């Protein structure tokens, strides 16, 4: 979004704002309290302000609240999996909005050539340092799987949480 000049409003818990600020994001709203979410977004947008694109991974009341914040002919891109709307629900609620469900896992199976082209573009951009890698927190699969799940449950992680075996970690650190 930054590469195309978009102004970003990120939803996150307070503990994750410092990391997002380091990436250049300057506007934030909560992702933990629906009414507070709406209040914060409206304050950021100003009177009558709307957004043009929602990249959504939140569920429940956040979908409706985000739809209500969209401009006429806005775009809603759903990347969540739980409690998402159907095309019919979206059309009934906001017929002026373009609603897209982005499922890269099924896209890879249903349109492999297009998916490979997209993946190649991402790889090319990584080679050109246009993407920053996200943080990875590793846990040993055998001895730390419960700690990993607890870590995820608390919702304080940033980036990916990966379970791996010590054997694999040792081989990777040795360049094998």
N, C-alpha and C positions, 0 to 999 in steps of 0.2 A: 504494500500500500504506500509506503514511504517513497519507493522508487518511482511511482507515478504521480507523486506530489499530493497524495491524499492527506487530509488532517485526520488523525487517528484518535478515537476515544476508546480506551481499553477498559474492559471490566476485569477487575481482579481484587483480591483481598489486599489489605494494607501492606502486608509483609512482602508482596511481590512488586510493589511500585518502584522500589529502588532499582531493581533489575531492569524493569521496562524503561525507566528513565535513562539508564545507561545505553539503551538502544535508540534513544531519541524520542520516546513517547512522552508527551507532556500533559495529556488530559486523561483523567481517570474517573471511573464510577465503580461503585461496589457491585460485586456479583453474589452477595450473600443475603441481601434484603431487598425484596421487590419494590416496596414503596420508596425506599431510600434511593434505589437505582434510578427510578423515574425522576425523582427530585434532583438528583445530581446531574443527570443528563440534561434536563431542562435548564438548569443553571448554566451548564457549559454552553448550550446552544443559544441561550438568550430567548427573549420573547418571540414566539412563533417559529423558532428555529426547528429545522428538521435535519435528518441525515439522508444521504443518497444511497448508501449501501450498508447493510447489516451483514456481517460475517458472524453467524450465530452458532454457538455450541451449548447455550443454556437451554433449559427446558421449562416446563410448567408455565407459570404466569409471565415469564420473561419473553416468551414468543409473542404473545399478544402485546405486551408493553413495547417491545421492539418494533413490531408492525405499526403501532400507533405513532412511533417516532419517525417513520419513513416519509420522505417527500412523495408527492404525486409522481408516479412512474418510477419510484425507487426500486432497488433490487434487494432481495432478501436471499442470502446464500446460507443454506443450512448445512452445517458439518457435524451436527450432533447426531446421536443415534436413538436416544431415549425420549419418548413423548413428542416426537416431531409431528408437524402437520402434514397432511396430504395436499396435493395440488388443489383438490376440491375445497378443502378447508381454507386454504389461502385465497382462492378466487372468491369464495363466499364472503370472506372478511375484507379483503382489499383487492378488488378486481383490477385496480390500476397498477398493482405491484407485480414485478417479475419475481417469481418464487422458484428457486433452484435448490434441489437436494444434491449435494456433492458427496458421493460415496466412492472414494478412490479404490476401495477394496473390490467393489463390484464392477467399477469402471475398468479395472485391470482385466477382469474376466470377460466382460461383455464387449469391450472395444480395445483389445490388446495393442493394435497398431497405434491408435491415438494415444493410449496411455504410454507407450514406449516413446513416442515423440515428446510428450510432456516431460517424462522422466529424463530424456536426453537434454532438453532445455534446462532443466534444473541442474543436471550434472555439469553442463557447460557453464552455467552461472556460478556454480561452486568453484570450478576451475579458475574463473575470473575474479574470485573473491567477492562476489556480489551478495553472497549469503553468509551470515554468521552462524556457526553451529550452535545449537542449543545445549545447555548443560546436561550432562548425563550423570546420574547417581547410580553406582553399581552396588549390588548386593550379591553375596554368594548364594546360589540356589539351594544348596544343601543345608548350610548352617544359618543363613540370614533371611530366609523367605518370610518368616513371620514378622521380622522387623521391617521388611520392605512393604508388606501389606499394611502394617501399622503406620508407616511413614506416608503411604498413599491416603489412608483413611483421614489423617490429620489435614490433608489438603495444603500442606506447606511446601510441597515440592515445586521446583521450577524445572521445566524440561522433562526429560524422560527418566523413568526408573527402570533399570535393567537388572534382570536376574541372570547370573552366569555362573559357571563352575570355576572354582579356583584353578583347575587345570587349564581351562581356556584363558583365564586372566594371565597366568604365568607364561603360557605360550605367546600371548600377544605382547606382553612386556619384553619378551626375549626376541621379538621380531619374527616369530615362527608362524 
